[in-house]
Amino acid sequence: MSYKVLIIGCGRVAVKHLKAISGLKSLELAAVVDTNEGSAKKLLASVKGFGSVKIYSDYKTAIEEVKPDITAVTVPSGLHYQIASFAMEHGSNLLLEKPMTMSSDQSKEIYDISKRTGMKIAMGHIYRYLPIVGLVRDDINNGKFGKVTHGSIYVRWGHGEDYYSSAAWRGTWKSDGGAMMNQTIHAIDLLVWLMGSEPAQAQAMLAQRLRNIEAEDLGMAILRLENGALASVEGTTSTLESRHEAEFSVFCENGSVTMGLSCGKPHINIVEKRPDGKVKKLNGYYIRKQFKEGGIFSYKCALNPHLGIYKDLSDSLDEGRQPLADAYAGYSSVDTLMGIYRSALLGEPVKLPLDEDFSSEKMTGFFENR
Ligand SMILES: NC(=O)c1ccc[n+]([C@@H]2O[C@H](COP(=O)([O-])OP(=O)(O)OC[C@H]3O[C@@H](n4cnc5c(N)ncnc54)[C@H](O)[C@@H]3O)[C@@H](O)[C@H]2O)c1
């Protein structure tokens, strides 16, 4: 099948969307929307072949006229809720950027609308689409490595003042949140997904170390999962901009998995303790297996994980199944993030899922009031 795509929001991340769409025969870009016409023109000029695509300035008119099969929501995070709900109520599936919304109740509502309308949501949770992670997730969950004891993740994604001053919404409690909400939410989603259990409790601290923003530029949290395993999370934008690095580890009774990226270079360390007591490295085994299987976790997708997300969404529409990073993943990760923020605010552990609404806007004044 061929699917009509509408992109709403023509900024930084939209370029990755456009490149992914141009790489898939099953997708056709029908139109783009931006309140700033110059941004829309710049986006369309960034990839060959899109010069004559129609530009709208109002998302409602665009959705009503274009009737897209897929709406890509790539506007500032504070606008996700209103655009995602309008698009689904008008019969469009979504590729919705992370975070799903800025509050736990709004995310639950988006998840519920998706279930009620049957519209699928593929979340922009890029880490789930990296090579090998899907294979190790299957093996962790089918018990190959034994009982999961704990996991950890760090996202040290340095961004300077120029990044934060490039758009007024960045680093604000209402429309973005800080390093945990923007840069780390999809890594938290990945770790929880790999560990195969839902978050039951969060305890967190936030700090402002270097960046001149409203929200945190450093956050640390511990999650307790329903199966009793613990997960530690570090997310920051206060490290060097020239040294972006992120890594996850999952530790199990009979082995461990560590994968990450440092300055664009991937690293991997997967080991298993055999019944004879010897510890064997499995890096080569997983690399070969992934190379053979290809698909949405292929090495081509590693260069632009949005290619994997679009391919998966398009296949999920053909096959009548949910995408890999689905509406539930979007809701659950926002609920966990709101638990992290609430725990930092209260200075005590918080039970998950949250039993009342919490939004990042409720963090307004957090650093000023300490
Ligand atoms: N998954 C990922 O890897 C990833 C990476 C970067 C950003 N993101 C997410 O993507 C979203 C956008 O981030 P960005 O860095 O591209 O932001 P950006 O500020 O660069 O771009 C946002 C664009 O939306 C436009 N816009 C604002 N209001 C609009 C409206 N009402 N209607 C139409 N257009 C409107 C702006 O003019 C701008 O061009 C955020 O939610 C962010 O968290 C995801």
The ligand as a Tripos MOL2 file, in Angstrom:
@<TRIPOS>MOLECULE
LIG
   44    48     1     0     0
SMALL
NO_CHARGES

@<TRIPOS>ATOM
      1 N1         13.1660   11.6030   18.1350 N.am      1 LIG1
      2 C1         14.1970   12.4020   18.0580 C.2       1 LIG1
      3 O1         15.3170   11.9590   17.8740 O.2       1 LIG1
      4 C2         14.0050   13.8850   18.1640 C.ar      1 LIG1
      5 C3         15.0770   14.7480   17.8760 C.ar      1 LIG1
      6 C4         14.8660   16.1130   17.9640 C.ar      1 LIG1
      7 C5         13.6200   16.6100   18.3360 C.ar      1 LIG1
      8 N2         12.6020   15.7510   18.6270 N.ar      1 LIG1
      9 C6         11.2730   16.2790   19.0120 C.3       1 LIG1
     10 O2         10.7030   16.8740   17.8540 O.3       1 LIG1
     11 C7          9.9430   18.0270   18.2100 C.3       1 LIG1
     12 C8         10.4520   19.2450   17.4240 C.3       1 LIG1
     13 O3         11.7930   19.4800   17.7600 O.3       1 LIG1
     14 P1         12.7370   20.3610   16.8160 P.3       1 LIG1
     15 O4         14.0640   20.3640   17.4540 O.co2     1 LIG1
     16 O5         12.5960   19.9360   15.4190 O.co2     1 LIG1
     17 O6         12.0440   21.8070   17.0130 O.3       1 LIG1
     18 P2         12.2320   23.1220   16.0940 P.3       1 LIG1
     19 O7         11.9510   24.2940   16.9640 O.co2     1 LIG1
     20 O8         13.5260   23.0620   15.3740 O.co2     1 LIG1
     21 O9         11.0680   22.9560   15.0080 O.3       1 LIG1
     22 C9          9.7070   23.0860   15.3280 C.3       1 LIG1
     23 C10         8.9940   23.6800   14.1240 C.3       1 LIG1
     24 O10         7.5890   23.7180   14.4120 O.3       1 LIG1
     25 C11         7.0720   24.9490   13.8920 C.3       1 LIG1
     26 N3          5.8090   25.2690   14.5810 N.ar      1 LIG1
     27 C12         5.6330   25.8460   15.7940 C.ar      1 LIG1
     28 N4          4.3110   25.9620   16.0630 N.ar      1 LIG1
     29 C13         3.6510   25.4420   15.0150 C.ar      1 LIG1
     30 C14         2.2710   25.2550   14.7160 C.ar      1 LIG1
     31 N5          1.3030   25.6480   15.5480 N.pl3     1 LIG1
     32 N6          1.9380   24.7100   13.5210 N.ar      1 LIG1
     33 C15         2.9040   24.3280   12.6380 C.ar      1 LIG1
     34 N7          4.2320   24.4690   12.8730 N.ar      1 LIG1
     35 C16         4.5920   25.0100   14.0540 C.ar      1 LIG1
     36 C17         8.1840   25.9540   14.1350 C.3       1 LIG1
     37 O11         8.0420   27.1090   13.3180 O.3       1 LIG1
     38 C18         9.4120   25.1300   13.7980 C.3       1 LIG1
     39 O12         9.7690   25.2380   12.4350 O.3       1 LIG1
     40 C19        10.0690   18.1640   19.7270 C.3       1 LIG1
     41 O13         8.9600   17.5790   20.3350 O.3       1 LIG1
     42 C20        11.3180   17.3790   20.0590 C.3       1 LIG1
     43 O14        11.3110   16.8310   21.3680 O.3       1 LIG1
     44 C21        12.7720   14.4150   18.5250 C.ar      1 LIG1
@<TRIPOS>BOND
     1     1     2 1
     2     2     3 2
     3     2     4 1
     4     4     5 ar
     5     4    44 ar
     6     5     6 ar
     7     6     7 ar
     8     7     8 ar
     9     8     9 1
    10     8    44 ar
    11     9    10 1
    12     9    42 1
    13    10    11 1
    14    11    12 1
    15    11    40 1
    16    12    13 1
    17    13    14 1
    18    14    15 2
    19    14    16 1
    20    14    17 1
    21    17    18 1
    22    18    19 2
    23    18    20 1
    24    18    21 1
    25    21    22 1
    26    22    23 1
    27    23    24 1
    28    23    38 1
    29    24    25 1
    30    25    26 1
    31    25    36 1
    32    26    27 ar
    33    26    35 ar
    34    27    28 ar
    35    28    29 ar
    36    29    30 ar
    37    29    35 ar
    38    30    31 1
    39    30    32 ar
    40    32    33 ar
    41    33    34 ar
    42    34    35 ar
    43    36    37 1
    44    36    38 1
    45    38    39 1
    46    40    41 1
    47    40    42 1
    48    42    43 1
@<TRIPOS>SUBSTRUCTURE
     1 LIG1         1 GROUP 0 **** ****
